[in-house]
Amino acid sequence: MVADLAKLGIIPGKPLVTSSLSPAIVAAMNAAPAAALPQMKAYLAKAGKNENGWSVINNLGSYGTNYTLRALVALIGLGANLPQDAIYPATVTPLDGPRETSPSILDGTWAPPKVQPQ
Protein backbone atom coordinates (compact mmCIF):
# COMPACT_ATOMS: atom_id res chain seq x y z
CA MET A 1 0.00 0.00 0.00
CA VAL A 2 2.86 2.40 0.76
CA ALA A 3 4.18 1.92 -2.78
CA ASP A 4 0.72 2.59 -4.24
CA LEU A 5 0.35 5.77 -2.20
CA ALA A 6 3.83 6.91 -3.27
CA LYS A 7 2.63 6.82 -6.90
CA LEU A 8 0.12 9.50 -5.88
CA GLY A 9 2.81 11.57 -4.18
CA ILE A 10 1.76 10.49 -0.68
CA ILE A 11 5.11 9.74 0.96
CA PRO A 12 5.70 9.64 4.71
CA GLY A 13 7.51 12.75 5.90
CA LYS A 14 7.20 14.57 2.57
CA PRO A 15 4.78 17.33 1.54
CA LEU A 16 2.09 16.31 -0.95
CA VAL A 17 2.89 17.62 -4.43
CA THR A 18 0.08 17.13 -6.91
CA SER A 19 1.57 19.03 -9.87
CA SER A 20 2.70 15.81 -11.59
CA LEU A 21 -0.71 14.15 -11.24
CA SER A 22 -3.51 14.31 -13.78
CA PRO A 23 -6.43 16.65 -13.08
CA ALA A 24 -8.72 13.60 -12.80
CA ILE A 25 -6.58 12.07 -10.04
CA VAL A 26 -6.38 15.39 -8.17
CA ALA A 27 -10.17 15.75 -8.45
CA ALA A 28 -10.66 12.21 -7.13
CA MET A 29 -8.29 12.88 -4.22
CA ASN A 30 -10.18 16.08 -3.39
CA ALA A 31 -13.53 14.24 -3.53
CA ALA A 32 -12.37 11.31 -1.38
CA PRO A 33 -13.00 12.86 2.08
CA ALA A 34 -16.63 13.71 1.27
CA ALA A 35 -17.16 10.21 -0.10
CA ALA A 36 -15.44 8.51 2.84
CA LEU A 37 -17.19 10.39 5.67
CA PRO A 38 -20.60 8.69 5.23
CA GLN A 39 -18.85 5.31 5.08
CA MET A 40 -17.04 6.02 8.35
CA LYS A 41 -20.25 7.19 10.03
CA ALA A 42 -22.07 4.05 8.86
CA TYR A 43 -19.21 1.88 10.09
CA LEU A 44 -19.35 3.48 13.55
CA ALA A 45 -22.83 2.04 14.08
CA LYS A 46 -21.58 -1.52 13.56
CA ALA A 47 -17.95 -1.29 14.69
CA GLY A 48 -18.53 -1.84 18.38
CA LYS A 49 -20.65 -3.93 20.67
CA ASN A 50 -23.53 -2.04 22.32
CA GLU A 51 -23.21 -2.32 26.10
CA ASN A 52 -26.08 -0.47 27.81
CA GLY A 53 -25.99 2.46 25.41
CA TRP A 54 -22.20 2.53 25.11
CA SER A 55 -20.36 1.40 22.00
CA VAL A 56 -17.26 -0.57 22.93
CA ILE A 57 -14.84 -1.38 20.11
CA ASN A 58 -12.41 -4.06 21.23
CA ASN A 59 -9.75 -3.82 18.52
CA LEU A 60 -8.81 -0.15 18.63
CA GLY A 61 -5.11 0.47 18.22
CA SER A 62 -4.61 -2.87 16.46
CA TYR A 63 -6.18 -2.31 13.06
CA GLY A 64 -4.45 -4.73 10.70
CA THR A 65 -5.95 -3.92 7.30
CA ASN A 66 -9.17 -2.45 8.72
CA TYR A 67 -8.59 0.95 7.13
CA THR A 68 -12.15 2.11 7.76
CA LEU A 69 -11.70 1.68 11.51
CA ARG A 70 -8.28 3.32 11.34
CA ALA A 71 -9.79 6.31 9.49
CA LEU A 72 -12.69 6.49 11.94
CA VAL A 73 -10.33 6.66 14.91
CA ALA A 74 -8.29 9.35 13.15
CA LEU A 75 -11.50 11.31 12.55
CA ILE A 76 -12.55 11.15 16.21
CA GLY A 77 -9.13 11.46 17.86
CA LEU A 78 -5.43 11.15 17.30
CA GLY A 79 -5.19 7.41 17.76
CA ALA A 80 -5.76 4.67 20.26
CA ASN A 81 -3.73 2.46 22.54
CA LEU A 82 -3.71 -1.28 22.05
CA PRO A 83 -6.81 -3.13 23.29
CA GLN A 84 -4.94 -4.71 26.18
CA ASP A 85 -3.91 -1.26 27.41
CA ALA A 86 -7.12 0.78 27.20
CA ILE A 87 -10.79 0.80 26.29
CA TYR A 88 -12.66 3.70 24.73
CA PRO A 89 -16.40 3.44 25.32
CA ALA A 90 -18.48 5.97 23.41
CA THR A 91 -22.12 6.85 23.89
CA VAL A 92 -24.40 5.73 21.11
CA THR A 93 -27.80 6.47 22.62
CA PRO A 94 -29.48 9.25 20.62
CA LEU A 95 -30.21 12.41 22.57
CA ASP A 96 -33.84 12.34 21.48
CA GLY A 97 -34.29 8.57 21.84
CA PRO A 98 -34.78 6.20 24.74
CA ARG A 99 -32.12 6.28 27.40
CA GLU A 100 -30.51 2.96 28.08
CA THR A 101 -28.18 4.22 30.78
CA SER A 102 -28.61 6.26 33.92
CA PRO A 103 -30.19 9.65 33.16
CA SER A 104 -28.04 11.24 35.85
CA ILE A 105 -24.91 10.28 33.94
CA LEU A 106 -26.25 11.54 30.62
CA ASP A 107 -27.59 14.78 32.10
CA GLY A 108 -24.49 15.51 34.13
CA THR A 109 -26.56 15.77 37.30
CA TRP A 110 -25.56 13.89 40.40
CA ALA A 111 -27.37 12.94 43.54
CA PRO A 112 -26.10 14.74 46.66
CA PRO A 113 -23.65 12.71 48.73
CA LYS A 114 -25.17 10.66 51.52
CA VAL A 115 -22.56 11.89 53.97
CA GLN A 116 -22.04 15.63 54.02
CA PRO A 117 -18.50 16.93 54.57
CA GLN A 118 -17.85 18.29 58.06
Contacts in CASP RR format, 6 or more apart in sequence:
PFRMAT RR
TARGET T0000
AUTHOR 0000-0000-0000
METHOD contacts of the structure
MODEL  1
MVADLAKLGIIPGKPLVTSSLSPAIVAAMNAAPAAALPQMKAYLAKAGKN
ENGWSVINNLGSYGTNYTLRALVALIGLGANLPQDAIYPATVTPLDGPRE
TSPSILDGTWAPPKVQPQ
2 12 0 8 1.000
5 11 0 8 1.000
8 21 0 8 1.000
8 25 0 8 1.000
8 29 0 8 1.000
9 16 0 8 1.000
9 17 0 8 1.000
9 18 0 8 1.000
9 20 0 8 1.000
9 21 0 8 1.000
10 16 0 8 1.000
18 25 0 8 1.000
18 26 0 8 1.000
18 29 0 8 1.000
21 29 0 8 1.000
36 71 0 8 1.000
37 75 0 8 1.000
39 68 0 8 1.000
40 68 0 8 1.000
40 71 0 8 1.000
40 72 0 8 1.000
40 75 0 8 1.000
43 68 0 8 1.000
43 69 0 8 1.000
43 72 0 8 1.000
44 55 0 8 1.000
44 72 0 8 1.000
45 92 0 8 1.000
47 55 0 8 1.000
47 57 0 8 1.000
47 69 0 8 1.000
47 72 0 8 1.000
48 55 0 8 1.000
48 56 0 8 1.000
48 57 0 8 1.000
48 58 0 8 1.000
49 55 0 8 1.000
49 56 0 8 1.000
49 57 0 8 1.000
49 58 0 8 1.000
50 92 0 8 1.000
51 89 0 8 1.000
52 100 0 8 1.000
52 101 0 8 1.000
53 91 0 8 1.000
53 92 0 8 1.000
53 93 0 8 1.000
53 100 0 8 1.000
53 101 0 8 1.000
54 89 0 8 1.000
54 90 0 8 1.000
54 91 0 8 1.000
54 92 0 8 1.000
54 101 0 8 1.000
55 89 0 8 1.000
55 90 0 8 1.000
55 91 0 8 1.000
55 92 0 8 1.000
56 87 0 8 1.000
56 88 0 8 1.000
56 89 0 8 1.000
57 69 0 8 1.000
57 88 0 8 1.000
58 83 0 8 1.000
58 87 0 8 1.000
59 66 0 8 1.000
59 69 0 8 1.000
59 83 0 8 1.000
60 69 0 8 1.000
60 73 0 8 1.000
60 79 0 8 1.000
60 80 0 8 1.000
60 81 0 8 1.000
60 83 0 8 1.000
60 86 0 8 1.000
60 88 0 8 1.000
61 73 0 8 1.000
61 79 0 8 1.000
61 80 0 8 1.000
61 81 0 8 1.000
61 82 0 8 1.000
61 83 0 8 1.000
62 82 0 8 1.000
62 83 0 8 1.000
63 69 0 8 1.000
63 70 0 8 1.000
63 73 0 8 1.000
73 79 0 8 1.000
73 80 0 8 1.000
76 90 0 8 1.000
80 86 0 8 1.000
80 88 0 8 1.000
91 101 0 8 1.000
91 106 0 8 1.000
93 99 0 8 1.000
93 100 0 8 1.000
93 101 0 8 1.000
93 106 0 8 1.000
99 106 0 8 1.000
104 110 0 8 1.000
104 111 0 8 1.000
END
